[in-house]
Amino acid sequence: MDRSIGAFRIFAETVAGAMMAAMFATFIVQVAIRYTARVEWLADAVPFLQPSNFGWTLEFCLALWVWLVFWGNAFIVRNQDHVSFDILFYAVSPALRRTFFIVSAAIIAGGLLLSIQPTWDRLAVLRLKKTATLSVLFGDWIRMRDIYAIYLLFLVVVAGRYAVGVWHAVRHPIDEPLQPEVERIDA
């Protein structure tokens, strides 16, 4: 099981890395076109370099950013990677800490699951709306629904992660937090 999770984690990180690389390459194209547009004879000599051919780059970067944020938060970012305000959580007894975790994780999972239906309804409307410029790159089939569908996956995966956390907390005690070791610097 741990081997499968590790392999999927590597896959998820690879996909995120590929999205970042594509976003960076598109950004470099944007910069190159911006500067070649100032050289009028170059755009005339090479019609491909007309700035009007590269309107898709901004929308493509934005779509990749949306996918990267939700993909990364669904599959890569761990709970301990988030900023948390846990002073009260660690100040109470382990039994109360367990109750805090179960209640809060159940509320988060429930809220995410309850938002799936309204999200699905909104995505159904977005299936009709075309993107402004991505048809140049992908053709006429891509819709706004396709760009925002990653949010639906995010809702399901994160709700599932919290539900598994609740199930684990019900069956097992909450682990004690690791106290960071503080190095002493002697003068």
Helices and strands as residue ranges (DSSP letters): H 2-36, H 40-45, G 47-49, G 51-54, H 56-75, G 79-81, H 87-91, H 94-114, H 116-126, H 135-138, H 144-171
